[in-house]
């Protein structure tokens, strides 16, 4: 009985399928399908640029919860009202920049305070000591301010201008992304270099004996050619040069 059922199934299949003959002539072409929806030019490049920007902004705003503590220390310390700093710290923005320059790290900020006390906190300190302190603080301020300028460009803030971004040539979007990545890497590198510099035991020992000796130890951040100085102000691949390139790239694509 089972064999009979199987045989009937095979016969029915062959009846339905029939014998396959040779391929016939090709029929007439059918009508064209409807057009697809318009895609977004270099959509992925724009998304990558936005992602890089947000990482840079997060690095800049890292640990902002501790900023108030550091700003309170700045306001309480008479060091920052010293004549050498020319009322620079009357500005809340500059207080913020100091916090951001040390990534809101209280321990690193205490090291900064210690250096400033050695340089301008003693009656015997000289004009040269004052200039060293001023240049030291200026480097810290600018390491934050250059990034702040980029973050607050109207292309990115308060919201991404997507229409404008997508109107840029693809190569421009790609280059902007590389420039932002360069700023991010430099920022993290500079912060790390500053921590290492301030932990140098020579700063405390030399400063205690003679504040003027600190100029040599702080040369990496205050002198042209210094490792940290060049990362902030140098002509190539510095925060300043990258900021200038980003602004120029955006303004020439208005």
C-alpha positions as CSV (number, residue, x, y, z in Angstrom):
1,X,0.0,0.0,0.0
2,X,2.8,2.3,0.9
3,X,4.6,1.6,-2.4
4,X,1.4,2.4,-4.3
5,X,1.0,5.8,-2.5
6,X,4.6,6.7,-3.3
7,X,4.1,5.7,-6.9
8,X,1.0,7.9,-7.2
9,X,2.9,10.9,-5.7
10,X,5.6,10.5,-8.3
11,X,3.2,10.2,-11.1
12,X,1.2,13.3,-9.9
13,X,4.5,15.3,-9.7
14,X,5.5,14.4,-13.2
15,X,2.0,15.4,-14.5
16,X,2.3,18.8,-12.8
17,X,5.9,19.5,-13.9
18,X,5.7,18.0,-17.3
19,X,8.7,17.5,-19.5
20,X,11.1,20.4,-19.7
21,X,11.7,21.3,-23.3
22,X,14.2,23.8,-24.8
23,X,14.2,27.4,-23.8
24,X,11.8,29.5,-25.9
25,X,12.4,33.0,-27.4
26,X,12.9,35.9,-25.0
27,X,9.7,37.9,-24.5
28,X,9.3,41.6,-24.8
29,X,10.9,43.9,-22.2
30,X,8.5,44.9,-19.5
31,X,8.0,48.5,-18.3
32,X,10.7,50.2,-16.2
33,X,10.3,50.1,-12.4
34,X,9.7,53.2,-10.5
35,X,12.8,55.3,-9.4
36,X,14.3,54.6,-6.0
37,X,14.4,57.3,-3.4
38,X,17.3,59.8,-3.6
39,X,20.2,58.8,-1.4
40,X,22.2,61.0,0.9
41,X,25.6,62.0,-0.5
42,X,28.5,60.9,1.8
43,X,26.0,60.3,4.6
44,X,28.5,57.9,6.3
45,X,31.3,60.6,6.2
46,X,29.0,63.1,7.9
47,X,28.1,60.6,10.6
48,X,31.7,59.8,11.3
49,X,32.5,63.5,11.5
50,X,29.7,64.0,14.0
51,X,30.9,61.1,16.1
52,X,34.5,62.4,16.2
53,X,33.2,65.8,17.2
54,X,31.2,64.4,20.1
55,X,34.2,62.5,21.4
56,X,36.3,65.7,21.3
57,X,33.6,67.5,23.1
58,X,33.3,64.8,25.7
59,X,37.0,64.9,26.3
60,X,36.8,68.7,26.7
61,X,33.9,68.5,29.2
62,X,35.3,65.6,31.1
63,X,34.7,65.5,34.8
64,X,33.1,69.0,34.8
65,X,31.5,68.2,38.1
66,X,34.7,69.0,39.8
67,X,35.2,72.3,38.1
68,X,33.4,74.2,40.9
69,X,35.9,72.9,43.4
70,X,38.8,74.1,41.4
71,X,37.2,77.4,40.6
72,X,36.6,77.9,44.3
73,X,40.3,77.3,44.9
74,X,41.2,79.8,42.2
75,X,38.9,82.5,43.8
76,X,40.3,81.8,47.3
77,X,43.9,81.8,46.2
78,X,45.6,85.2,46.2
79,X,48.1,83.9,43.7
80,X,45.7,84.3,40.8
81,X,45.2,88.0,41.6
82,X,48.9,88.7,41.3
83,X,49.9,91.6,39.2
84,X,51.8,89.3,36.9
85,X,48.6,87.8,35.5
86,X,47.1,91.2,34.6
87,X,43.6,90.5,36.0
88,X,43.2,87.6,33.6
89,X,41.4,85.6,36.2
90,X,38.6,88.1,36.7
91,X,37.1,86.2,33.8
92,X,35.1,83.1,34.6
93,X,35.9,81.8,31.2
94,X,39.7,81.8,32.0
95,X,39.0,80.0,35.3
96,X,37.1,77.4,33.3
97,X,40.1,77.0,30.9
98,X,42.5,76.3,33.8
99,X,40.1,73.6,35.0
100,X,39.7,72.1,31.5
101,X,43.5,72.3,30.8
102,X,44.1,69.9,33.7
103,X,41.0,67.8,32.9
104,X,39.4,68.9,36.1
105,X,41.9,66.9,38.1
106,X,42.3,68.5,41.6
107,X,45.7,66.8,42.2
108,X,47.1,68.2,39.0
109,X,45.6,71.6,39.8
110,X,47.4,71.5,43.2
111,X,50.7,71.0,41.3
112,X,49.9,74.0,39.2
113,X,49.3,76.1,42.3
114,X,52.5,74.9,43.9
115,X,54.5,76.0,40.8
116,X,52.8,79.4,40.9
117,X,53.5,79.9,44.6
118,X,57.2,79.2,44.0
119,X,57.3,81.7,41.1
120,X,55.3,84.6,42.4
121,X,54.4,83.9,46.0
122,X,57.8,85.0,47.4
123,X,58.8,88.7,47.9
124,X,62.2,87.8,46.4
125,X,60.7,86.7,43.1
126,X,62.0,88.5,40.1
127,X,60.4,89.9,36.9
128,X,61.7,86.9,35.1
129,X,59.9,84.6,37.5
130,X,56.7,86.5,36.9
131,X,57.1,86.1,33.1
132,X,57.7,82.4,33.6
133,X,54.5,82.1,35.6
134,X,52.5,84.1,33.1
135,X,53.8,82.1,30.1
136,X,53.1,78.8,32.0
137,X,49.5,79.9,32.7
138,X,49.0,81.2,29.2
139,X,50.0,77.8,27.8
140,X,47.5,76.1,30.0
141,X,44.7,78.5,29.1
142,X,45.4,78.2,25.3
143,X,45.5,74.4,25.4
144,X,41.8,74.7,26.4
145,X,40.7,77.8,24.5
146,X,41.7,76.5,21.1
147,X,39.5,73.5,21.5
148,X,36.7,75.6,22.9
149,X,36.7,77.8,19.8
150,X,36.3,74.8,17.5
151,X,33.6,73.2,19.6
152,X,31.6,76.4,19.5
153,X,31.7,77.0,15.8
154,X,28.2,77.5,14.4
155,X,28.6,74.5,12.2
156,X,28.6,72.3,15.3
157,X,26.8,74.4,18.0
158,X,24.1,74.5,19.3
159,X,23.2,71.7,16.9
160,X,24.9,70.1,13.9
161,X,24.1,72.0,10.7
162,X,23.4,68.8,8.7
163,X,22.2,70.6,5.5
164,X,25.4,72.6,5.4
165,X,27.6,69.7,6.2
166,X,26.1,67.6,3.4
167,X,26.6,70.5,1.0
168,X,30.3,70.2,1.5
169,X,32.5,68.3,-0.9
170,X,33.1,64.8,0.4
171,X,36.9,65.4,0.6
172,X,36.2,68.5,2.9
173,X,34.1,66.4,5.3
174,X,36.9,63.7,5.3
175,X,39.6,66.4,6.0
176,X,37.5,68.0,8.8
177,X,37.2,64.6,10.4
178,X,40.9,64.1,10.3
179,X,41.6,67.5,11.8
180,X,39.1,66.9,14.7
181,X,40.8,63.6,15.4
182,X,44.1,65.4,15.4
183,X,42.8,67.8,18.0
184,X,41.5,65.0,20.2
185,X,44.8,63.1,20.1
186,X,46.8,66.3,20.8
187,X,44.6,67.3,23.7
188,X,45.0,63.9,25.5
189,X,48.7,63.9,24.7
190,X,49.2,67.4,26.1
191,X,47.2,66.6,29.3
192,X,49.4,63.6,29.9
193,X,52.6,65.6,29.2
194,X,51.5,68.3,31.7
195,X,50.9,65.7,34.4
196,X,54.4,64.2,33.8
197,X,56.0,67.6,33.8
198,X,54.4,68.7,37.0
199,X,55.4,65.5,38.8
200,X,59.1,66.1,38.1
201,X,60.7,66.1,41.5
202,X,63.2,68.7,40.3
203,X,60.5,71.3,40.2
204,X,60.0,71.2,43.9
205,X,63.7,71.0,44.9
206,X,64.9,73.6,42.4
207,X,62.0,75.9,43.1
208,X,62.7,75.8,46.8
209,X,66.3,76.8,46.4
210,X,65.8,79.4,43.7
211,X,62.5,80.0,41.7
212,X,64.6,81.2,38.8
213,X,65.8,77.7,38.2
214,X,62.2,76.7,37.4
215,X,62.5,78.3,34.0
216,X,64.7,75.5,32.8
217,X,62.4,72.8,34.1
218,X,59.3,74.5,32.6
219,X,61.0,75.0,29.2
220,X,58.9,72.1,27.6
221,X,55.7,74.2,28.1
222,X,56.9,77.8,27.9
223,X,59.8,77.9,25.4
224,X,59.6,77.8,21.6
225,X,60.8,74.3,20.6
226,X,59.6,72.7,23.8
227,X,57.6,69.5,23.5
228,X,54.4,70.7,25.0
229,X,54.8,74.3,23.6
230,X,55.0,73.0,20.1
231,X,51.9,70.8,20.5
232,X,50.0,73.9,21.5
233,X,51.5,76.7,19.3
234,X,53.6,75.0,16.7
235,X,53.3,75.7,12.9
236,X,52.4,72.1,12.1
237,X,50.0,69.7,13.8
238,X,49.5,71.9,16.9
239,X,46.2,72.8,18.6
240,X,46.6,76.3,17.2
241,X,47.3,75.2,13.6
242,X,44.5,72.6,13.6
243,X,42.1,75.2,14.9
244,X,43.1,77.6,12.1
245,X,42.8,74.9,9.4
246,X,39.3,73.9,10.7
247,X,38.1,77.4,10.6
248,X,39.6,78.1,7.2
249,X,38.1,74.9,5.8
250,X,34.6,75.7,7.0
251,X,34.7,79.4,6.0
252,X,35.9,78.6,2.4
253,X,32.9,76.2,2.0
254,X,30.2,78.7,3.0
